[in-house]
Amino acid sequence: MRLGEHEGAALVEIVQPGLELLAEVRREISSEMHQFTNFHKDIEIEVKLTVATETSPAAIADHFVGLVERNGLPGFVSDLGNEMQRWEYNQTTFEILSPDHETGYMGFVRQPDGTYVIRHKTFPRDTLRRREVFHHGVRSGPEEFETYLAKAFPALRFRRLPELSRSRFDVNLESTATGHFFGIETDEVVADGQVMRQVEMEYHKSRRIPCVSPDDIESELFRLQDLVLAELKSIGIEADAGYRSKLTFLRDIVDR
């Protein structure tokens, strides 16, 4: 639209079509959102393959995108409209040392508007399920993180760990057998000159229909893990299955 094109037109005539379009978009989004559910809110369910072969997350992700398109992962199809995502960010991490039932970490990730999101994960050890909540809109700065945590979480004791950078590519899938959605997330984490590469399989959501049950989330997740591990080995990439976390990676750097 050119400047002045609607000079003299009634304001309502200009705005009304946009409002009608916005209402339609909102209806479509609402309809889409109500098709899905997450059976385990605030719980991350994830298995990890730690990669020993020096390669890039982009190369692994590209391979699996093509594999899914060729129906190379039996029983899995692309999450339509959400086939692949790319993430890249820095994180300042604070290990939660005590009390014991709150151990885990908080990671500060800067947002485009200058605020921070805190990724708050609670787990006593590296394991399949971990509690994860997000604290949004945190107004602070790197030199003030300790002060912020002391005020916001006075019952917790922290130690600061090295800053990490993370590059990640997500290949998103749906299980046609179970109606659950998962991600194959290829990850490269760098901190203090050390590198950890992983391929993570994570539960995302499920279709909201009567035949879909949370009882088979884990079995389907492990089936996907076995398929991915076998495929990696077939293309010459060595990887070990487990639950090694970024917290353990950072701890090893500090405590070595």
Contacts in CASP RR format, 6 or more apart in sequence:
PFRMAT RR
TARGET T0000
AUTHOR 0000-0000-0000
METHOD contacts of the structure
MODEL  1
MRLGEHEGAALVEIVQPGLELLAEVRREISSEMHQFTNFHKDIEIEVKLT
VATETSPAAIADHFVGLVERNGLPGFVSDLGNEMQRWEYNQTTFEILSPD
HETGYMGFVRQPDGTYVIRHKTFPRDTLRRREVFHHGVRSGPEEFETYLA
KAFPALRFRRLPELSRSRFDVNLESTATGHFFGIETDEVVADGQVMRQVE
MEYHKSRRIPCVSPDDIESELFRLQDLVLAELKSIGIEADAGYRSKLTFL
RDIVDR
6 13 0 8 1.000
6 14 0 8 1.000
34 208 0 8 1.000
35 207 0 8 1.000
35 208 0 8 1.000
36 181 0 8 1.000
36 205 0 8 1.000
36 206 0 8 1.000
36 207 0 8 1.000
36 208 0 8 1.000
37 205 0 8 1.000
37 206 0 8 1.000
37 208 0 8 1.000
38 204 0 8 1.000
38 205 0 8 1.000
38 206 0 8 1.000
39 206 0 8 1.000
39 214 0 8 1.000
39 217 0 8 1.000
40 129 0 8 1.000
40 203 0 8 1.000
40 214 0 8 1.000
40 217 0 8 1.000
42 131 0 8 1.000
42 132 0 8 1.000
42 133 0 8 1.000
43 129 0 8 1.000
43 130 0 8 1.000
43 131 0 8 1.000
43 132 0 8 1.000
44 121 0 8 1.000
44 129 0 8 1.000
44 130 0 8 1.000
44 131 0 8 1.000
44 132 0 8 1.000
44 202 0 8 1.000
45 128 0 8 1.000
45 129 0 8 1.000
45 202 0 8 1.000
45 203 0 8 1.000
45 217 0 8 1.000
45 218 0 8 1.000
45 221 0 8 1.000
46 128 0 8 1.000
46 130 0 8 1.000
46 200 0 8 1.000
46 201 0 8 1.000
46 202 0 8 1.000
46 203 0 8 1.000
46 243 0 8 1.000
47 128 0 8 1.000
47 200 0 8 1.000
47 201 0 8 1.000
47 221 0 8 1.000
47 222 0 8 1.000
47 225 0 8 1.000
47 241 0 8 1.000
47 242 0 8 1.000
47 243 0 8 1.000
48 198 0 8 1.000
48 199 0 8 1.000
48 200 0 8 1.000
48 201 0 8 1.000
48 241 0 8 1.000
48 242 0 8 1.000
48 243 0 8 1.000
48 244 0 8 1.000
48 245 0 8 1.000
49 198 0 8 1.000
49 199 0 8 1.000
49 200 0 8 1.000
49 201 0 8 1.000
49 225 0 8 1.000
49 228 0 8 1.000
49 229 0 8 1.000
49 232 0 8 1.000
49 239 0 8 1.000
49 240 0 8 1.000
49 241 0 8 1.000
49 242 0 8 1.000
50 196 0 8 1.000
50 197 0 8 1.000
50 198 0 8 1.000
50 239 0 8 1.000
50 240 0 8 1.000
50 242 0 8 1.000
50 244 0 8 1.000
51 60 0 8 1.000
51 197 0 8 1.000
51 198 0 8 1.000
51 199 0 8 1.000
51 232 0 8 1.000
51 237 0 8 1.000
51 238 0 8 1.000
51 239 0 8 1.000
52 238 0 8 1.000
52 239 0 8 1.000
52 240 0 8 1.000
53 236 0 8 1.000
53 237 0 8 1.000
53 238 0 8 1.000
53 239 0 8 1.000
54 197 0 8 1.000
55 197 0 8 1.000
55 237 0 8 1.000
56 188 0 8 1.000
57 167 0 8 1.000
57 168 0 8 1.000
57 169 0 8 1.000
57 186 0 8 1.000
57 187 0 8 1.000
57 188 0 8 1.000
57 197 0 8 1.000
58 167 0 8 1.000
58 169 0 8 1.000
58 186 0 8 1.000
60 169 0 8 1.000
60 186 0 8 1.000
60 199 0 8 1.000
60 232 0 8 1.000
60 237 0 8 1.000
61 84 0 8 1.000
61 169 0 8 1.000
61 170 0 8 1.000
61 171 0 8 1.000
61 184 0 8 1.000
61 186 0 8 1.000
63 231 0 8 1.000
63 235 0 8 1.000
64 73 0 8 1.000
64 171 0 8 1.000
64 184 0 8 1.000
64 186 0 8 1.000
64 228 0 8 1.000
64 231 0 8 1.000
65 83 0 8 1.000
65 84 0 8 1.000
65 171 0 8 1.000
67 73 0 8 1.000
67 231 0 8 1.000
68 76 0 8 1.000
68 77 0 8 1.000
68 78 0 8 1.000
68 83 0 8 1.000
68 171 0 8 1.000
68 173 0 8 1.000
69 78 0 8 1.000
71 77 0 8 1.000
73 173 0 8 1.000
73 224 0 8 1.000
73 227 0 8 1.000
73 228 0 8 1.000
73 231 0 8 1.000
74 227 0 8 1.000
75 175 0 8 1.000
75 176 0 8 1.000
75 177 0 8 1.000
76 173 0 8 1.000
76 174 0 8 1.000
76 175 0 8 1.000
76 176 0 8 1.000
76 182 0 8 1.000
76 224 0 8 1.000
76 227 0 8 1.000
77 173 0 8 1.000
77 174 0 8 1.000
77 176 0 8 1.000
78 172 0 8 1.000
78 173 0 8 1.000
78 174 0 8 1.000
79 172 0 8 1.000
79 173 0 8 1.000
79 174 0 8 1.000
79 181 0 8 1.000
79 204 0 8 1.000
80 174 0 8 1.000
82 172 0 8 1.000
83 171 0 8 1.000
83 172 0 8 1.000
84 169 0 8 1.000
84 170 0 8 1.000
84 171 0 8 1.000
84 172 0 8 1.000
85 169 0 8 1.000
85 170 0 8 1.000
85 172 0 8 1.000
86 168 0 8 1.000
86 169 0 8 1.000
86 170 0 8 1.000
87 166 0 8 1.000
87 167 0 8 1.000
87 168 0 8 1.000
87 169 0 8 1.000
87 170 0 8 1.000
88 165 0 8 1.000
88 166 0 8 1.000
88 167 0 8 1.000
88 168 0 8 1.000
89 109 0 8 1.000
89 110 0 8 1.000
89 165 0 8 1.000
89 166 0 8 1.000
90 109 0 8 1.000
90 110 0 8 1.000
90 163 0 8 1.000
90 164 0 8 1.000
90 165 0 8 1.000
90 166 0 8 1.000
91 107 0 8 1.000
91 108 0 8 1.000
91 109 0 8 1.000
91 119 0 8 1.000
91 163 0 8 1.000
91 164 0 8 1.000
91 165 0 8 1.000
91 166 0 8 1.000
92 107 0 8 1.000
92 108 0 8 1.000
92 142 0 8 1.000
92 145 0 8 1.000
92 160 0 8 1.000
92 163 0 8 1.000
93 105 0 8 1.000
93 106 0 8 1.000
93 107 0 8 1.000
93 108 0 8 1.000
93 160 0 8 1.000
93 161 0 8 1.000
93 162 0 8 1.000
93 163 0 8 1.000
93 164 0 8 1.000
93 246 0 8 1.000
93 247 0 8 1.000
93 250 0 8 1.000
94 105 0 8 1.000
94 106 0 8 1.000
94 107 0 8 1.000
94 108 0 8 1.000
94 145 0 8 1.000
94 146 0 8 1.000
94 149 0 8 1.000
94 158 0 8 1.000
94 159 0 8 1.000
94 160 0 8 1.000
94 161 0 8 1.000
95 104 0 8 1.000
95 105 0 8 1.000
95 158 0 8 1.000
95 159 0 8 1.000
95 161 0 8 1.000
95 247 0 8 1.000
95 250 0 8 1.000
95 251 0 8 1.000
96 102 0 8 1.000
96 103 0 8 1.000
96 104 0 8 1.000
96 105 0 8 1.000
96 106 0 8 1.000
96 122 0 8 1.000
96 156 0 8 1.000
96 157 0 8 1.000
96 158 0 8 1.000
97 103 0 8 1.000
97 156 0 8 1.000
97 157 0 8 1.000
97 158 0 8 1.000
97 159 0 8 1.000
98 156 0 8 1.000
98 157 0 8 1.000
99 155 0 8 1.000
99 156 0 8 1.000
100 124 0 8 1.000
101 124 0 8 1.000
102 122 0 8 1.000
102 155 0 8 1.000
102 156 0 8 1.000
103 122 0 8 1.000
103 123 0 8 1.000
103 124 0 8 1.000
104 121 0 8 1.000
104 122 0 8 1.000
104 123 0 8 1.000
104 124 0 8 1.000
104 247 0 8 1.000
105 119 0 8 1.000
105 120 0 8 1.000
105 121 0 8 1.000
105 161 0 8 1.000
105 246 0 8 1.000
105 247 0 8 1.000
106 118 0 8 1.000
106 119 0 8 1.000
106 120 0 8 1.000
106 121 0 8 1.000
106 149 0 8 1.000
106 153 0 8 1.000
106 158 0 8 1.000
107 118 0 8 1.000
107 119 0 8 1.000
107 120 0 8 1.000
108 116 0 8 1.000
108 117 0 8 1.000
108 118 0 8 1.000
108 138 0 8 1.000
108 140 0 8 1.000
108 142 0 8 1.000
108 145 0 8 1.000
109 116 0 8 1.000
109 117 0 8 1.000
109 118 0 8 1.000
109 119 0 8 1.000
110 116 0 8 1.000
111 117 0 8 1.000
111 137 0 8 1.000
115 136 0 8 1.000
115 137 0 8 1.000
115 138 0 8 1.000
115 139 0 8 1.000
116 137 0 8 1.000
116 138 0 8 1.000
116 139 0 8 1.000
116 140 0 8 1.000
116 141 0 8 1.000
117 134 0 8 1.000
117 135 0 8 1.000
117 136 0 8 1.000
117 137 0 8 1.000
117 138 0 8 1.000
118 134 0 8 1.000
118 135 0 8 1.000
118 138 0 8 1.000
119 132 0 8 1.000
119 134 0 8 1.000
120 132 0 8 1.000
120 133 0 8 1.000
120 134 0 8 1.000
120 135 0 8 1.000
121 130 0 8 1.000
121 131 0 8 1.000
121 132 0 8 1.000
121 247 0 8 1.000
122 130 0 8 1.000
122 131 0 8 1.000
122 132 0 8 1.000
123 129 0 8 1.000
123 130 0 8 1.000
123 131 0 8 1.000
123 245 0 8 1.000
126 242 0 8 1.000
126 243 0 8 1.000
126 244 0 8 1.000
126 245 0 8 1.000
126 247 0 8 1.000
126 248 0 8 1.000
127 243 0 8 1.000
128 218 0 8 1.000
128 243 0 8 1.000
130 245 0 8 1.000
138 148 0 8 1.000
140 147 0 8 1.000
140 148 0 8 1.000
141 148 0 8 1.000
145 160 0 8 1.000
146 158 0 8 1.000
146 160 0 8 1.000
149 156 0 8 1.000
149 158 0 8 1.000
161 191 0 8 1.000
161 247 0 8 1.000
161 250 0 8 1.000
161 251 0 8 1.000
161 253 0 8 1.000
161 254 0 8 1.000
162 191 0 8 1.000
162 192 0 8 1.000
162 250 0 8 1.000
162 253 0 8 1.000
162 254 0 8 1.000
163 191 0 8 1.000
164 189 0 8 1.000
164 190 0 8 1.000
164 191 0 8 1.000
164 246 0 8 1.000
164 249 0 8 1.000
164 250 0 8 1.000
165 189 0 8 1.000
165 190 0 8 1.000
165 191 0 8 1.000
166 187 0 8 1.000
166 188 0 8 1.000
166 189 0 8 1.000
166 190 0 8 1.000
166 246 0 8 1.000
167 187 0 8 1.000
167 188 0 8 1.000
168 185 0 8 1.000
168 186 0 8 1.000
168 187 0 8 1.000
168 188 0 8 1.000
169 185 0 8 1.000
169 186 0 8 1.000
170 183 0 8 1.000
170 184 0 8 1.000
170 185 0 8 1.000
170 186 0 8 1.000
171 183 0 8 1.000
171 184 0 8 1.000
171 185 0 8 1.000
171 186 0 8 1.000
172 181 0 8 1.000
172 182 0 8 1.000
172 183 0 8 1.000
172 184 0 8 1.000
172 204 0 8 1.000
173 181 0 8 1.000
173 182 0 8 1.000
173 183 0 8 1.000
173 184 0 8 1.000
173 224 0 8 1.000
174 180 0 8 1.000
174 181 0 8 1.000
174 182 0 8 1.000
175 181 0 8 1.000
175 182 0 8 1.000
175 220 0 8 1.000
175 224 0 8 1.000
177 220 0 8 1.000
178 206 0 8 1.000
178 212 0 8 1.000
178 213 0 8 1.000
178 216 0 8 1.000
178 217 0 8 1.000
178 220 0 8 1.000
179 206 0 8 1.000
179 207 0 8 1.000
179 209 0 8 1.000
179 212 0 8 1.000
180 203 0 8 1.000
180 205 0 8 1.000
180 206 0 8 1.000
180 207 0 8 1.000
180 212 0 8 1.000
180 216 0 8 1.000
180 217 0 8 1.000
180 220 0 8 1.000
181 203 0 8 1.000
181 204 0 8 1.000
181 205 0 8 1.000
181 206 0 8 1.000
182 201 0 8 1.000
182 202 0 8 1.000
182 203 0 8 1.000
182 204 0 8 1.000
182 220 0 8 1.000
182 221 0 8 1.000
182 224 0 8 1.000
183 200 0 8 1.000
183 201 0 8 1.000
183 202 0 8 1.000
183 204 0 8 1.000
184 199 0 8 1.000
184 200 0 8 1.000
184 201 0 8 1.000
184 224 0 8 1.000
184 228 0 8 1.000
185 199 0 8 1.000
185 200 0 8 1.000
185 201 0 8 1.000
185 202 0 8 1.000
186 197 0 8 1.000
186 198 0 8 1.000
186 199 0 8 1.000
186 200 0 8 1.000
187 196 0 8 1.000
187 197 0 8 1.000
187 198 0 8 1.000
187 199 0 8 1.000
187 200 0 8 1.000
188 195 0 8 1.000
188 196 0 8 1.000
188 197 0 8 1.000
189 195 0 8 1.000
189 196 0 8 1.000
189 197 0 8 1.000
189 198 0 8 1.000
189 246 0 8 1.000
189 249 0 8 1.000
191 249 0 8 1.000
191 250 0 8 1.000
191 253 0 8 1.000
192 253 0 8 1.000
194 249 0 8 1.000
194 253 0 8 1.000
196 244 0 8 1.000
196 246 0 8 1.000
196 249 0 8 1.000
198 244 0 8 1.000
199 228 0 8 1.000
199 232 0 8 1.000
199 239 0 8 1.000
201 221 0 8 1.000
201 224 0 8 1.000
201 225 0 8 1.000
201 228 0 8 1.000
203 217 0 8 1.000
203 221 0 8 1.000
206 212 0 8 1.000
206 214 0 8 1.000
206 217 0 8 1.000
225 241 0 8 1.000
229 239 0 8 1.000
229 241 0 8 1.000
232 238 0 8 1.000
232 239 0 8 1.000
233 239 0 8 1.000
END
